[in-house]
Amino acid sequence: SIGSELCRQIAAYGAKQLIIFDIYENNAYDIEQELRRKYPSMNLVALIGSVRDTGCLEKVFSTYHPQLIFHAAAHKHVPLMETSPNEAIKNNVFGTYNTARFANEYGAEKFVLISTDKAVNPTNIMGASKRMCEMVIQMMSRHSKGTTFAAVRFGNVLGSNGSVIPLFKRQIAEGGPVTVTHPDIIRYFMTIPEASQLVLESGVLAHNGELLVLDMGKPIKILDLAENMIHLSGAQNIEIVETGLRPGEKLYEELLVKTEELDKTENDLIFREKDRPLSVEQIREKLRMLKDVCDNGDDDQAREVLRKVVPTFKRPEEVNKEVGAEVEPEDNSLPQRRVRA
């Protein structure tokens, strides 16, 4: 979702050339056709490939020598990554490392990683893998041959693939029930165009090795969101039921590791976190440990190694107990609790 919108906005600014690199051919086809209709004279290249394929990546960089890279490729679905931690590590961590390495080798001017608030004190595999991605970017900034490496962290975007709003729309259209995992769960939200615009601006403002944080405004209670969507739809007798927190899910998301360590930028909606990065040697050792476990293919071991290399990685029940809620066990036989009618 963010990647496609970045393409739209970059095309609107008149880029000399835009290269779309995606593993999923349907998304690449859709955005390519849309942009060719709207900007028929633009130099547009759509390529299918994986950030896990170093040979393919190097061919792209050696052929096109892109100046600016916006890296949005990642496995992002929290429950799915809980059951496939090796895939999260291979795609998110090493996909980021591969792309950043070739950006450095082939003289890119800037590399911007799309990160997430779930990387802050993560309680799930996806968030921990993205926190490791941020460490990779900090490491690459110290090895830079002239490339500026930065990461941009923000919360949920409204209407993105797999997000809660399309789910609620579908459930309302089907007559309900609308499902919320917990009545107290809150999330930060921003529209896709707004988030993408701020990512582009962050790319301009970023200095090497920086982690930028977008101001997401006030958090929204998901239960309130469900109630408002039901009301605005005009549907009658739609129930809202509580299904229990999903594996790896926490009640609230945080945007900063340490909220007091925050600097303003020229844009009121973009902040710099004064994060003290680890040494290059420390991050290299973490990558070695992750590579070994990926080569092994043991998901349980991958989960434990990820906990070792990301010290802020906590179990969700620890975090949720702090705010007065315990994670319910994953059990399909649990009855759904009706919270609204």
N, C-alpha and C positions, 0 to 999 in steps of 0.2 A: 504493500500500500504506500509506504513512504518512498520506496524506490521509484514507483511509477509517477508519483506526484513530483519528485525531484526532477525526473525526466521532463515533465510538462513545463515546470518553471525554468529549467535550464534552457529548453528549446525556446521559450518565450523571450529569454534574454539574448537570443541570437548567438549561441555558441558556434564556434567555427566548425566543430565536429562533436557529435554525441555518440558514444559507444554504449549500447545496452548489453550487459553481459549477465546472463541468467541461466540457471539450470532448468527452470520450468518453462517449456516452450510456449505453453498457452498464454501465460502472462506476457512473455516477451513479444509474442505475435500481436496480442491485443494492443499493447502500448505502441508498438512499432506502427501498426496500421492507423491508429489514432493520430500519431504525430505526422505521419506521411500525408494524411488528409489535410491536416491543419497547417503544416509547414512543408509544402511540396518541394521547395528548393533547398531545404536543410540537408547538410551532409550527415546522414544518419546510418549507423551500422548496428545491426542486431546480431549478436553472437550467442550461441548456446554452449555452455560449458560449466564446469564446477570449479569453485575456489579450492577444492581439495585436489584438483588435477594440476600439478605444478608444470607439467609439459604444456598443457593447454594455456595456462596463465602466462607463461613466459612467451609463448607465441603471440598472444594478444599484446603484451607490453613491448616486445621487440618490433612488432609490426606498426603499432599506432603511437607509442610513446605518449600516453595521455598526460596532460599537465595536472588535472584535478581528478581525484578519485573519491567518490562517496561510497563507502562500503556498508551496504545494508543487508548483505547476504547472511542469513542466520536461521537456524531452527529456533522458533520463538514460542511454541505452544508448551506451556508449563506441564500439564499432566502427561503429554506424550514424551517429553524429555525425561520425566521421572522414570519411565520404563525403558528408555534408550539412552542412558548417560554416555556411552561410548560414541554414539552418533552426534550428540551435542558437542562433545569435546572435539571430535574430528572436524565437524563442520564449522562450529563457532570459533573455537580457539585456533586450530591449525589452518582453517580457511582464512582467518584474519591474518595470521602470521605469514602465510604464503603470499597473500596479496600485498601486504605491507612490505615484505622483503623485495618483491619485484618492483614495487613503486620506488623503493630506495635505489635499487640497482639500475633502473632505467630512467632516473632523473625526473620523477614527478615533482611538481612544485608543492602540492598539498595532498594529504591523505586524511580524510575525515571518517572516523568510525561512528556509526549509529549505535549508541548504547541504550541503556534502559534503567529506570529507577529500580528494577528488580535486581540490579547488580549491587545495590547498597544493602549491606548486611543480609545477603541472600538467604532464602529458606528453601530454595529449589535448585535443581540441576541447571536449568536454563539461566537463572540469575547468576549462579556461581560461574558458569562458563563465560558469561558476558563480563563479569568482573575480571576474569583472567584475560579476556580480550583487551580490557583497559590497561592491564599490566603489560601486555605485549606491545601496545602502542607506546607506552612510556619507555619500554626498553628500546624500541626502534628509534625513538627520538634521540637517544644517546648514541646511536650508530648512524645517524643521518648523514648522508653525503650532500645534503642541501634540501631534502624533503622536509616539510613541516608536517609532523604527525600530531593529530588531536582527536579527542573523542567528545561526542555530544550526548548528554544523558537527559532523557525526558520520560514522561509517564505514558499512559495509554492514549491512543488516538481514536477519535470517534469514527466508527464505521469501518475500521480496518478489517482485513480478512480474519475471521475467527474470533472477532471481538464480541462483546456482550450485546451491543445494539442490534446487529443483524440477527443474533440469536433471539432477542426479545421480540423483534419484528415478526420473525417466523412463528414464534410461539403464540403471539397475539393473533396472527392471521389464521392459525389452526384452532383458535378458540381456547387456548390455554392448556394446561396451566403455564404461567411464567415462573421459571425457576431461579432462585437466588441461593447461593451457597451458604450465606449467613446474613441475618438481618442487620448486623453491625459493620459489615465489610465496606471499606471506603477505597476509592481510587482517584488518582489525578487524571484529568482528561484534557485533550486539546484537539482541535480539528486537524485533519490531515494537511490541508493547505497551509495553515498557520505553522504547524510543526516543521514542515518542509522549508518554508520561507526562513524560519529561524535557524534551521540547519545550514542553509546557504549563507546566511549572515554570520553564523558561527565560524564557517570556513574562512571568511574574510578576516574576522577578528582574532582567530586562534594563533597563538604562538606555539613553538615546538614543545611537545610533551604535555600540553594543557588538557585538562578535563573541564569542559564547559557544561553548565547546567541550565536548562530552560526553566523560566518561571511558569509553572503550570497553573497558577491561581489557587483557588481553594479546592480541597478534595470534595468529591461527591459521594454520598452514600448510595450504594447500588440499589438498595430497596427503594429509595426515593426516585431514582432513575426509572425503575420498573413501574412504579405507580404513575409517574408523569407520562410515560409512554402509553400506558393503558388508557389513561384519561384523554390524552391527545388523539388517540386512535378512534375514540368514540365507541369502542367495543363495550359490551355489557357482560357482567357476570364472569369476568376473567379472574381466576384465582392466582395468587402468588404463593408458592410453596418453598420451604427451605429444604435443601438437599444435603447440607453438610459441606464443610470445607473440603476442597479437593486435595489430593496429595501434593505437598510442596507449597500450598497456598497459605498466605498470611492475611490478617485482617486489614493491614494498612501497608502502604509502600512509602519508602523514604527516598528523597532525591539526593541527599548528601550523606557522606560518611560521617562528617562532623559538621553540624550546622553552623558552628561558629567560624569555620574556616571558609569564608566566602568573600570574594571580591567582585565589585561591580565592573562592568565593561561599558563601552559607549552606548550599548543598547540596554534599555531598562529591563528587558525580558531575558537577558543572557548574563550569566554569572560565571566567574571562575572559581573553581575549588582549589584551594592551596593544599593539594594532596602531596605528601612526601613519598616519592616513589622508592621502590626497592632497588637494590643494585642490579646491574645487568647480570651478574653471576647468579644472584638469587633467582631471578626470573628464568634464566636459562636452565637452572636445576629443576624448577617447577615444570618447565616444558619437557625436560627429559623424563621426569616421573610420569607425566601424562602420556607421552609417546609410548613409554614402556607398557602402560596399562592398556592403551588402545591396541598395541600389537598383540597383547595377550587376549583381548576380547572379552574379559570377564566384567560384566556390568556391575556386580556388587563391589568388586575391587575398584573399578573406576569411580564409583560413588565415594568410596572411602579416601581414595587418593585426591579427589577433588576437594574433599573436606580438609585435607592436609595442606594443599597448595593455596587454598583460599581461606585464611584463618577466620574471616568474618562469617563464613558459611555456618548457619545455625539450623537446628532442626525446627520445623514450623511450630511444633507444640511448645517449645521454649519461648518463642517470641509471642505466640498468641496467648499463652498463660499470663504474660506480663500485662496484657490489656483485658484480662478477664474472660478469656475464651479458650477452650481446648479444642484441638482438632479432633473431629469425629473419625473413627476408623473407616477405612475404605471397605464398605460392605454393602453390596447391592440389595441385601435383604432389609436394610434399615428403612423404617417407614419414613415417608416425607412428612415434614411438619408444615401444616398450613399456617402461614403467618398473616395473610390478608385474603379477603374475599371481595 
